[in-house]
């Protein structure tokens, strides 16, 4: 992992880059993955080529590991899948520098970490199974290739180591990505309440004003609209002089 000042994600610069073949083949991860690829070929190639035997009286073939077909079948399956996985992850390792998205790199590293961890455990089971069956094997056919059986067991053990190293490398890249990957999300800095206000935002001093109520005076010569005028009678004065009796 190069300690450059540029933003990085999962061990490589985040900006994306080209493919350097010579640098790629010299990486420890590439070397260990190629070794795992070779060991897988040795395991399933040896079993498929020399692992099944038959005697002169029968055409039925038996596994050289204590005539256990499950042991040979399991080793072939683990070896073939490991062979294909090494090729796929080599291609993925070459493509990762072109990924400028940190999320895509996270998926690639997580897949490598999960698969490498699982296959480390499965190779351990394969080694234990082959070693146990070989310790119980009796040479009934007088033609069991002991060197091939021992080589299969030995390279199964070597595969535990190589896939364990690949798991360690993937875990290191995963931790590096989680801790050091630069994010483009902008976050405002927290407000500093102890700093003084800038000149443009300085609050003005507050001076309270005294409220003086206004007194209203009314003129005395304005007539009161609510006061009724004095009562005056327009009836004619009553008297006898104006009365004339009717004529019959």
Residue, then its C-alpha position, 0 to 999 in steps of 0.5 A: x500500500x503506497x502512502x501517497x497524499x492522494x485520496x485512496x480507497x482499499x489500497x489504491x488511488x481513488x482517481x482511477x489509473x492505468x494497468x502496469x503489468x510489471x508492477x502487477x506481477x510483482x505484487x505479493x498478492x498476485x504471486x500468492x494467487x498464482x501459487x494457489x492456482x498451481x497447487x489447485x492444479x496439482x491436487x485435482x490433476x493428480x487425483x483425476x490422473x492417478x487417484x482411481x485404481x482397479x485390480x485385475x479381476x474387476x473393472x470397477x475403479x476405487x479411490x486410492x485414499x482407502x477406496x473412499x470415493x467421497x474423499x477423492x470427489x471432495x478434493x477434486x471439487x475443491x481443487x477445480x473451484x479453487x482453480x477457476x476462482x484464482x483465474x477470476x480474482x486475477x482478472x478482478x485484481x487487474x481491473x480494480x485500478x480502473x475502478x474510480x468508485x469506492x463502492x465498487x472496490x468495496x464489493x470486489x474486496x469483500x468478495x475476495x475476503x469472503x471467498x478466500x476465508x471460506x476456501x481456507x477452511x475448506x482446504x483445511x477440511x480437505x487436508x484432514x480428510x485425505x490424511x485420515x483416509x491415507x492413514x487407513x489405506x491398505x495396498x490391496x491392489x499392489x499398485x497404489x501410487x504412494x508418491x502421488x497420494x503424498x503429493x496430493x496431501x502435501x499440496x492440500x496443506x500448502x493450499x491452506x497457507x496460500x489461501x490464508x495469506x490471501x485472506x490476510x491481504x484482503x482483510x488488510x485492504x478492507x480495513x484500509x478502505x474503511x479507515x482511509x477512504x476519502x469521501x466527497x460528502x461536504x460537511x459544514x464545520x461546527x460553529x465556534x461560539x467563542x469567536x467574535x462576530x464579524x463586522x458585517x454581522x455585529x449586532x447594534x446596541x439596543x437602547x430602549x425608548x420611554x413611552x409617553x402617552x399623548x393627552x387629548x383636550x377637547x374645546x369647550x365650545x363644541x356642542x355635545x352631540x349626545x345632549x338633547x336640545x331643550x323642549x319648546x312648544x309650538x302650540x298656540x296659546x290657549x284663550x277664550x278670545x279666539x273661541x266662536x260658538x257654532x251657529x244653529 
